[in-house]
Amino acid sequence: MNRIVWVVIIAALAIVGIVVYAQTRDGGKDGGGRALSGTTLTGESFDLATTRGRPVVVNFFASWCPPCNAEATDLVAFAAAHPEVSFVGVAVNDERADTEAFVKKYGLTYPVVFDPDGAAGGDWGVTGIPTTFFLDAGGAVQDTIVGAASGQQFEASLQKAL
């Protein structure tokens, strides 16, 4: 009898562990998606939920970050090559004027959410920048790149989200 009780307890713990892992892995919000909302540099409201139905690339960056500057040209070209994908930048722990100068310098054409205190980055578990997330059409994260990436790396990660 004791052995059966232990088997049931272990099985129950395993099931709880699997459920917790699945919710943590995909954000545990809105059917597996991540939440992100805020005001863009142009003053418009942005809500990631409005991008559902399309793959999304979310890039956390700052103007003062050398690796962010290093990948910016490749990221802009990558975004231009993929009009079927939604892109959003999140400027974390930065000054507004510096972020605006970065956007102008590199020609970012997608929305950039201003996150001066890094709250959105914290919500997403960002521990270093740049960090780029690749979400599928349902909003679930399929891949993440931490650090500067090349166009080839962006392409490979996007394939996982398509």
Sequence and secondary structure as in RCSB ss.txt:
>XXXX:A:sequence
MNRIVWVVIIAALAIVGIVVYAQTRDGGKDGGGRALSGTTLTGESFDLATTRGRPVVVNFFASWCPPCNAEATDL
VAFAAAHPEVSFVGVAVNDERADTEAFVKKYGLTYPVVFDPDGAAGGDWGVTGIPTTFFLDAGGAVQDTIVGAAS
GQQFEASLQKAL
>XXXX:A:secstr
 HHHHHHHHHHHHHHHHHHHHHHHHT SBTTTB   EEEBTTS EEEGGGGTTS EEEEEE TT HHHHHHHHHH
HHHHHH TTSEEEEEEES  HHHHHHHHHHHT  S EEEETT HHHHHTT  SSSEEEEE TTS EEEEEES   
HHHHHHHHHHH 
